[in-house]
Amino acid sequence: MNILLIRHGDPDYVNDTLTKKGRQEAVALAKFLKNVPVKKFYCSPMGRARDTAAPTLSVLDRRAQILDWLHEFPDCVVDPKSGAEHVPWDFLPGEWTEIPEFYDKDKWSDTDIMKTGNAREVYDYICTSLDNFLASYGYVREGNCYRAVIPNHDTVVFICHFGVQCAILSHLLGISPVLLWQGMICPPTGITRVSTEERVEGVAYFRCNRFGDVSHLYLDGQRPSFAGRFRETSGESSLD
């Protein structure tokens, strides 16, 4: 089984849609996906994800099923300095790296800042929903692997968001979500692919063989947009 996790295009967060650049990226994505044998499309309920999916669905004359659990990870912790709600996946490096629990796949949510909100509840909801989804395709969670009840080569597409994408990968790979949230970046319309590895009959593990791939943009003559990235040296602008 193959899962393509696709981040939405360059976002207009204020209006929960795409910028002009984001719409161009969505068209480039459609050109790529029209050649991929996708069994079914699934989409976040948020506008920027739906708008990213629209060109692909139009070209292929397909529909996407909306899954509420593909919604972006919400603002659900409280910043100790400002007192404002904060996404649990965007901390300064000098802050989060000093907290050993953030490196632990089980203890990351036991930290003081994560306990200020419902990050663990949201994470568990995503993981449970993912396991139920995979069971419907014949892969049943057993410990840290999956029992391949109905092995298959189906390819499904999730069009969603960076925060929830990392939560999904965290569960599949057994990695603290904080390490993925803080240590990885998926550009707009970046494609992450995970595939089952079934070297022993009946036992499956999901291996990530592509993360945040934007080759479809370069093939379309576009440069990836900057959303989600930060300046590489302190003296430069954060804009690309």
Secondary structure, 3 states (H helix, E strand, C coil): CEEEEEECCCEECCCCEECHHHHHHHHHHHHHHCCCCCCEEEECCCHHHHHHHHHHHHHHCCCEEECHHHCCCCCCEECCCCCCEECCCCCCHHHHCCCHHHHCCCCHHHCCCHHHCCHHHHHHHHHHHHHHHHHHCCEEEECCEEEECCCCCCEEEEEECHHHHHHHHHHHHCCCHHHHHHHCCCCCCCEEEEEEEEEECCEEEEEEEEEEECHHHHHCCCCCCCCCCCCCCCCCCCCC
